[in-house]
Amino acid sequence: MAALRSEVKAFIVQALACFDTPSQVVEAVKKEFSVDVSRQQCESHDPTKFAGRGLAKRWVDMFHACRKRFTTETADIPIAHRAYRLRALGRMAEKAESMKNMALTAQLLEQAAKEVGDVYVNRQTKNENPHDNVPPTRVQVDVVDARKPDAVT
């Protein structure tokens, strides 16, 4: 196992603190620093795992600070916002519809309705009187002739 520079270690610790898997971290380190590391070497930088039990205090503190910040600050993550998700679903639905993929369009519309909330769900309020929830079985319509006052047909 090769010794890693501090900046690579910091990158690994922060990525693991943000719940990236060791496999994802290996790929990110390769892409970012052009350094090959193993999954086991990455996992040794996670103090919540058995492999990371001997990690230096500096990295443990960085891990926990980063983990806390990551779990409490979702405002910086666009997908955490309903408006962002609805816009993305809208774009996808338009594209699916233009491709004549009606099944996918219907699924996307259903997902958007679920995202909004009670629009998708057919909820009925429960009243104390069970007769209040029964839909009417017969509707009476009175037709009035406007030419004859007081005439009902």
N, C-alpha and C positions, 0 to 999 in steps of 0.2 A: 504494500500500500504506500503510494508516494505521498510525500508531505505536501500539503496544500498551502497556498498563500492565504493570508488573512482575509483578503477580499473574497476569495472563493469560499472560504469557510463561512464568512458572514452571509454570502448569497445562499448557501446551502441551509444554514440555520433559519434564515428568514423564510425561505421557500417551505421548509418543513413546518415552520410555525403557522404558515398560512394553509396548512392541511394538504399540501401537494404530496403525492406519493413519492417514495424514493425513485421509482422508475421515471416519473415526470421530472424530478430534480436532476437525474443523470442526463436526460436529454437537454434540459435547460442549461446545465453547466457546459455541456459539449458545445452547444450553440453560442453561448455567451462568452466563454473563456477559451474554447478549443482545448479543453482538458478532459481526458477520459477518467471517470471515477466509477466505481462499482456501486451497486445498490446498497451493499453492506457498508461501504464507506460512508455513503450518505446517511444511512440509518444510524450510524454511530454518532451523528450530530443531532439526534433527537433525544433530549433528556427524558421524554416520557416512555421511551422504549428501553428494554433491557440492554441493548447494545450501546446506548448512550449514557449509561450509568457513570462512566468515568470522564464525562465531558467537563472541560474547565468551567469554572464559575462564570467567567466572562461570557461564554457562549450560552450557558444556561440562563443567565439573566437576560441576555439579548433575546433568546427564544421566548421566554415567558412574557417579556414586554411586547414583543411583536405579536404573539398569540393573543394577548389581551386587547391590543389595539385592533387587530384584525377582527376579533369577535364583537367588538363594541362599535366599530365605525363602519357601518354599511352604507353611509351616505355617498361614499366615493365609488361605489360599485353600481354602474348603471342598471344592470338587470335586477337589482333589488327594488327598483322603483316601478310601480304599476304603469305609469304613463309610458315609460321606455318599453316595457313588455308589450303593451297594447299597440304601440306604434310598430314594433317589429312584427307582431302577429298580423297587423293590417297590411304591411308590405308583403308578407308571405302569402296572405289570402289573395291579394290582388294578383300576385305573380301566378299562384296556383290556378286562379280563375282564368287568367289570360292563356294559360297552357291547357285549358279545358279539363283540368283535373278536379272535377266536382267533389269527389270523395275527400280529397285532401282539403279543399276549400271548406267543406262542411265541418271537418275536424278542427280546422283553424278557427272557424267562427264559433264553434262550441267552446274551444279553449278560451277565446276572448270573452265569451259570455261568462264562463266560470271565473275568469280573472276579475271581471267587474263585480261579481258577487251574486246578489239575489236575482239577477235578471234571468239566469239559467234555471234556477230552482223554482219549481212550482209549489210554493208553500201556502198552506191555508192555516189561518189562525184557528186555534181550538177554543170554542166558546163553551160555556157551561151548559147551554141548551143545545142538544145534538140536532135539533130541527133547524137551527140557524145555519148549519153547514150544508144542508141539503139543497141542491139546485132546484129551481122551479121546474115542474113537470108540464105545466100548461100555462101558456101566456095568452091573455085576453087582450085583443086589440079592438078598440072602438073606432070606427071610421065615421067621421062627421062630414056631412055634405055642407059645403060652405054656402050653397044657394038657399038652403032651407034652415032657418034658425031652429034650434032644438030638435033637429032630426038626427036620429041615430040609426044606421043600417046594420 
